């Protein structure tokens, strides 16, 4: 359907379309067969649905309407925190957090010995380089050094 029809379709079907817009709407329907067929199909569907409605019309009891309105008014929109309102869920989250913290702490403590401490003095840095090819010369230099 074209924009002219889509924008005014609801008002046209209900009979509330102003005369100027109605003329434009009907003029488009006369020139566009596709839109005309779709509007006719919609009107036919509306007629079929209207035929399903009982002739006498059934209105709900006023107390039913009042109860429904009261229930709607009492309900509040769910917030983000209502998902965490369950106490059992909160306990599970706390337990999972503590378990994760314990595992990470164990890993960090077990790997702490694998790293040598940083030398703080130049002598400690040179002595720490015992695996280097000229480690013996470094130790002789340190032994002969007098401050």
FILUM-566156 format. One record per residue (C-alpha): z, x, y; residue number from 1; residue in one letter. Coordinates in Angstrom, 3 decimals, decimal comma. Each point is the difference from the previous one (the first is absolute). Layout:
N
LOKE       pz       px       py   i aa
LOKE        Z        X        Y NUM  a
...
This chain:
147
LOKE       pz       px       py   i aa
LOKE    0,000    0,000    0,000   1  x
LOKE   -0,606    1,014    3,554   2  x
LOKE    2,736    0,652    2,565   3  x
LOKE   -0,773   -3,217    1,894   4  x
LOKE    0,821   -2,044   -3,079   5  x
LOKE    2,957    2,076   -1,174   6  x
LOKE    1,762   -0,133    3,379   7  x
LOKE   -0,274   -3,780    0,404   8  x
LOKE   -0,039   -1,208   -3,607   9  x
LOKE    3,610   -1,169   -0,206  10  x
LOKE   -0,216   -2,010    3,211  11  x
LOKE   -3,334   -1,503   -1,084  12  x
LOKE    1,372   -1,163   -3,345  13  x
LOKE    3,100   -1,511    1,613  14  x
LOKE   -2,040   -1,694    2,756  15  x
LOKE    1,730    1,875    2,820  16  x
LOKE   -2,970    2,027    1,208  17  x
LOKE   -0,732   -0,431    3,758  18  x
LOKE   -3,391   -1,594    0,835  19  x
LOKE   -1,602    3,195    1,362  20  x
LOKE    0,985    2,008   -3,071  21  x
LOKE   -1,003   -2,923   -2,259  22  x
LOKE   -3,528    0,011    1,441  23  x
LOKE   -0,291    3,755   -0,555  24  x
LOKE    1,424   -0,350   -3,536  25  x
LOKE   -2,402   -2,797   -0,987  26  x
LOKE   -2,946    1,807    1,583  27  x
LOKE    0,721    3,013   -2,173  28  x
LOKE    0,314   -2,165   -3,104  29  x
LOKE   -3,427   -1,519    0,725  30  x
LOKE   -1,638    3,422    0,168  31  x
LOKE    1,912    1,799   -2,773  32  x
LOKE   -0,347   -1,450   -3,487  33  x
LOKE    2,465    2,400   -1,577  34  x
LOKE    2,831   -0,949    2,367  35  x
LOKE   -0,881   -3,700   -0,352  36  x
LOKE    0,269    0,197   -3,819  37  x
LOKE    3,337    1,818    0,177  38  x
LOKE    1,488   -2,518    2,451  39  x
LOKE   -1,204   -2,881   -2,223  40  x
LOKE    1,608    1,658   -3,033  41  x
LOKE    3,268    0,394    1,885  42  x
LOKE   -0,077   -3,644    1,087  43  x
LOKE   -0,710   -1,078   -3,581  44  x
LOKE    2,898    2,116   -1,312  45  x
LOKE    2,284   -1,522    2,624  46  x
LOKE   -1,063   -3,487   -1,090  47  x
LOKE    0,724    0,822   -3,645  48  x
LOKE    3,452    1,306    0,892  49  x
LOKE    0,713   -3,073    2,107  50  x
LOKE   -0,882   -2,208   -2,959  51  x
LOKE    2,781    1,650   -2,026  52  x
LOKE    2,658   -1,195    2,462  53  x
LOKE    1,724   -3,238   -1,052  54  x
LOKE   -1,005   -3,070    2,005  55  x
LOKE    3,515   -1,041    0,983  56  x
LOKE    1,002    3,477    1,061  57  x
LOKE    3,217    1,441   -1,285  58  x
LOKE    2,404    1,245    2,609  59  x
LOKE    2,961    2,073   -1,148  60  x
LOKE    3,473   -1,394    0,456  61  x
LOKE    1,562    1,085    3,326  62  x
LOKE    2,942    1,628   -1,765  63  x
LOKE   -2,421    2,141   -2,008  64  x
LOKE   -1,663    1,220    3,181  65  x
LOKE    3,416    0,715    1,535  66  x
LOKE    1,073    1,979   -3,072  67  x
LOKE   -3,181    2,053    0,035  68  x
LOKE    0,345    0,738    3,705  69  x
LOKE    3,647    1,003   -0,459  70  x
LOKE   -0,906    2,332   -2,872  71  x
LOKE   -2,753    1,608    2,061  72  x
LOKE    2,366    0,469    2,939  73  x
LOKE    2,680    1,592   -2,202  74  x
LOKE   -2,336    2,535   -1,534  75  x
LOKE   -0,262    3,256    1,837  76  x
LOKE   -2,870    2,393   -0,189  77  x
LOKE    0,672    2,784   -2,475  78  x
LOKE    0,625    3,360    1,583  79  x
LOKE   -0,520    3,496   -1,292  80  x
LOKE    3,684    0,320   -0,903  81  x
LOKE    0,090   -3,053   -2,273  82  x
LOKE   -1,717    2,097   -2,675  83  x
LOKE    3,082    2,252    0,001  84  x
LOKE    2,490   -2,867    0,000  85  x
LOKE    0,510    0,094   -3,757  86  x
LOKE    3,112    2,055   -0,797  87  x
LOKE   -1,371    1,173   -3,362  88  x
LOKE   -3,144    1,298    1,690  89  x
LOKE    2,108    1,920    2,519  90  x
LOKE    2,021    1,606   -2,802  91  x
LOKE   -3,209    1,079   -1,717  92  x
LOKE   -1,324    1,578    3,188  93  x
LOKE    3,261    1,894    0,558  94  x
LOKE    0,090    1,176   -3,620  95  x
LOKE   -3,635    1,165    0,134  96  x
LOKE    0,674    1,861    3,261  97  x
LOKE    3,060    1,759   -1,419  98  x
LOKE   -1,855    0,922   -3,185  99  x
LOKE   -2,877    1,439    2,036 100  x
LOKE    2,435    1,979    2,141 101  x
LOKE    1,732    1,390   -3,104 102  x
LOKE   -3,289    1,070   -1,601 103  x
LOKE   -1,229    1,678    3,184 104  x
LOKE    3,347    1,734    0,493 105  x
LOKE   -0,082    1,305   -3,568 106  x
LOKE   -3,512    1,365    0,468 107  x
LOKE    0,924    1,728    3,248 108  x
LOKE    3,168    1,549   -1,425 109  x
LOKE   -1,777    1,216   -3,148 110  x
LOKE   -2,730    1,670    2,054 111  x
LOKE    2,393    1,630    2,462 112  x
LOKE    0,576    3,057   -2,193 113  x
LOKE   -3,747    0,658   -0,290 114  x
LOKE   -0,222    1,012    3,640 115  x
LOKE    1,546    3,279    1,133 116  x
LOKE    1,976   -0,155    3,225 117  x
LOKE   -1,707    1,362    3,084 118  x
LOKE    1,151    3,530    0,775 119  x
LOKE    1,908    0,160    3,239 120  x
LOKE   -0,111    3,750    0,686 121  x
LOKE   -2,865    2,508   -0,109 122  x
LOKE    1,801    1,952   -2,730 123  x
LOKE    0,256   -3,078   -2,177 124  x
LOKE   -3,688   -0,743    0,597 125  x
LOKE   -1,023    3,520   -1,067 126  x
LOKE    2,315   -0,026   -3,012 127  x
LOKE   -1,364   -3,383   -1,010 128  x
LOKE   -3,491    1,495   -0,238 129  x
LOKE    0,927    1,893   -3,192 130  x
LOKE   -3,169   -1,182   -1,717 131  x
LOKE   -2,284    1,629    2,560 132  x
LOKE   -1,913    3,204   -0,906 133  x
LOKE    1,897    2,223    2,454 134  x
LOKE    3,490   -1,417   -0,634 135  x
LOKE    1,415    3,480   -0,834 136  x
LOKE   -1,116    1,438    3,324 137  x
LOKE    1,667   -2,929    1,803 138  x
LOKE    3,306    0,587   -1,745 139  x
LOKE   -0,120    3,737    0,876 140  x
LOKE   -0,674   -0,913    3,616 141  x
LOKE    2,956   -2,382   -0,010 142  x
LOKE    2,301    2,564   -1,610 143  x
LOKE   -0,852    2,671    2,572 144  x
LOKE    0,306   -2,324    2,986 145  x
LOKE    3,049    0,464    2,180 146  x
LOKE    0,579   -2,321    2,902 147  x
